[in-house]
């Protein structure tokens, strides 16, 4: 795992220690991601590809993963590895990062070291799509992307809010599974339909435990809306490439049904399983995503402007962490700037939150508070 000497890796998640030696590097990495409109994930646990024991184990962790959701629906993932100690040479660290990059299907890697790497090592590392920096050079690099990147002018840029978010899953053990799923499965997924369905399932499991009066629970719900938005973005952009707007509702519904279940064969297999479980008494048994008609409406709405869905993700993450921080006029202004890039962003977030609430059975007050938070910022 990473060099965070006081972090505890467990089967359910990573307990983040506030005294981590590389805390400063991680915070700078998060701020770089936020400043460049990428979505950051902190301490992403990496699982075995195929687990052969009864207990799922994680083999390492990614200090920070920065994900760039592009307007064309493509996704670029950057691993940022923070190393406050030089336990291995810079070039060996770059080989390790390149291997992790390939294992997680990421696109590039940044390694931040305490000591300055040799120039020859930096040049060699670039051949395998790894950038080596010491702390000073990384800050210069980040400032070349955004001059004021290191300012704490957003809710996500304060690493303490990330620790507060992790505390939710330590305080309420019933939320630990969805916490790991949102912070690890979501950023590493390549099967966005499956992960989307998993989010709905996890939320249904905890729906009776959520209290809209608790800020931490609102942070969890808002983060779930962010994760669902994150998964829906590539799904809508992929679907638009095969969908013909001239198709009637029946054709649209049939295509989307197969698409969201991973293809016709996968859907029919699940349908057959449900039919068998029902005792075969009804050969017209239906197998649908929860709140199917609402999902159809939501998907049609998103298809009207699919290139704007990626712009919903970062403000959605900010709204989640806003529940864990003191309300700041400066930070709210940053969120407002993100929300007003296009009038569709707020509409899309409202629609995704409403669908999430109805499909999972979460208290309606949580959706209402979510809308109120956005309107308050505006």
BELBEL-V800233 format. One line per field, one symbol per residue. ss: DSSP state (~ for helix, > for strand, _ for the rest). psi: psi as a letter, one per 30 degrees, with the letter a starting at -180 (. if undefined). Layout:
ss->???
psi->???
This chain:
ss->_______>>____>>_______~~~~~~~~~~~~~___>>>>>>>>>__________>>>>>>>>>>>>_____>>>>>>>>>______~~~~~~~~~~~~~~____>>>>>>_____~~~~~~~~___>>>>>~~~~~~~~~~~_____________~~~~~~~~~~~~~_~~~~~~~~~~~~~~~~___~~~~~~~~~~~~~~~~~~_____~~~~~~~~~~~~~~~~~~~~~~~~~~________~~~~~~~~~~~~___~~~~~~~~~~~~~~______________~~~~~~~~~~~~__~~~_~~~~~~~~~~~~~______~~~~~~~~~~~___~~~~~~~~~~~~~~~~~~___~~~~~~~~~~~~~~_
psi->aagjfgkjklffakjkkfgkegeeeeeeeeeeeefgglkkkkijkklkejkglfkkkkfalkekkkkjjlfgflkkkkkjkkjfkiflleeeeeeeeeeeeeeghlelkkkjlelklkeeeeeeeffghkkklleeeeeeeeffejehegkigleffjfeeeeeeefefeejfffeefeeeefeeeffkfifeeeeeeeeeeeeegeffkjffkeeeeeeeeeeeeeeeeeeefeeeeefffkjffkleeeeeeeeeeefggleeeeeeeeeeeeeffggfjggkljlkkheeeeeeeeeeeffifffeeffeeeeeeeefffflkkkeeeeeeeeeefgekffeeeeeeeeeeeeeeffgkkffeeeeeeeeeeee.
